[in-house]
Amino acid sequence: MDNLTHSLVGALIGQAGLKKKTGLAMPALIIGANLPDVDAACFFWLEGVEHLGFRRGITHGPPALVLLPLILAGLLYGFDRWQASRGKRPEDRLPVSFKWLFLLSFIGCLTHPALDWLNVYGIRLLEPFSSRWFYGDTLFIIDIWLWLLMGFATWFSLRREKRGGEWKRPARIALSLAGIYIALQGFITGNAERGVTGSPTGTEIVIASPPPLWSWKRDMITGGNGLYTLGEDTTFPGVPLDRCDLERARATDSQIDAFLFWARTPYIVPEADGTLWLRDARFSDPRATGRFEVQLPSDICDGVKTELSGGKSG
């Protein structure tokens, strides 16, 4: 999920009452809720689409979910001590407990992979023990309805607290409603995917992808072997993957290797200019395609007549 959603979840957990457990509890929860995304630093050393094979992996797995909160708790505890030594520690800050800082950082970190699992992008929950990708197909990566619910509840809770009213209840209600909303979205996805799976189509892959904004709808992606259909009438251009020597391409190009490691529904598009492009049906929207594609060697697919395809998009 996007970092605003992660931050709002951390803030609401704090406003639900946990922020009173120790000083610097809110930074522990909010930063912790975003901390696994430290892997975004890979953009400094990885090129092209290589980040696709790196992100949502090692920093989202079990060891990191223990080590990252430990590091964060240590930094926050040290920051509090540093402020105290300089006489700049806020007087209204609660006493700082390292134990609680670690527990709250840990809770915040745990919410991160839980939310990331909910979309079609995928997450490697067991890294480094297993590189298997897991997919929830439940929420679009940015869910405006969760933004509105959790954003309003955070503001309302803080406002009530400032005025001396009951401020924990709004946050707890919002967290409960968010949970119900997510469960409902999961039911919609499951129902949609079961409906396709139960038909005699021989479909290998079925994905009910939540679209942006219209969260009650699903874009159905079905197919296999590089041939996919969106809905009932939109077929992605492509050639069967078994007609192409992708293993040779992976061995000679780290971009292709990273893309195929990440891809869930890879397909190959032969373009009118003679080039071959590897894409993923999950991100076939022209506004996203350019960020989720890699060029293949022109001789990788035997017998493909590139002049029969349309122009390159994205």
Disulfide bonds with the S-S distance in Angstrom:
Cys244-Cys301 1.91
